[in-house]
Amino acid sequence: MTALPYVEGGFHALISDSPWKYQDTGSRASPDYADRSMTVSELCAMPIAALMADDALAVTWVTSSHCDLEPVGGRLIDGISAGVRVLHAWGFRYRAMGVWVKTKKPDSIAELLAEPMAPLELLHASTSRGMGHYVRHAHEIFLIGRRGRFSIPTEHRDSSVFFAPRPPKRPGQRRAHSTKPDFLHRWIDRFVSGPRLELFSREQRDGWSAYGDEL
């Protein structure tokens, strides 16, 4: 990967799709970045705090499974706790959580609309279910952190639940398992006009500086 981007005055917003070290390596659900994953300690050691403005917003995707081992004692850390640790190490205080509900493609949902279903039954049937040892996961979690006096304007405080289909697999990608939709970028673009940074990005995006080994 290239050097981390830098701008004078620091970035005002950050999105990270971190390559969490994932303990379930024997499952088909193991992420497609398993050969380049990072421990919580490695992510915490990244000098992100020095890149950010005094007042800034951070959003990081986390896994809902156990993603790492404690440096001392060897206990498993759950993905949400790991995300909070990383946010803190990067200079942010955890403030909120959101959920991406994975839906089926629009044409599949259109077929479901023709069926006689109650609204909640239709909503349940519209989810795209993945893998899981206890339940088949149809969602992913992201955490929101705040630095300094950053504030989201009231008119842009959306629902914490976003519904979107899985993005299509890109050429050369083994599978789209870990690819995220762009609704967080579009949301942040509405109220952050200053420099924005995406960590572990898979593509260049207008208005965003990108860092990642899949660019």
Disulfide bonds with the S-S distance in Angstrom:
none
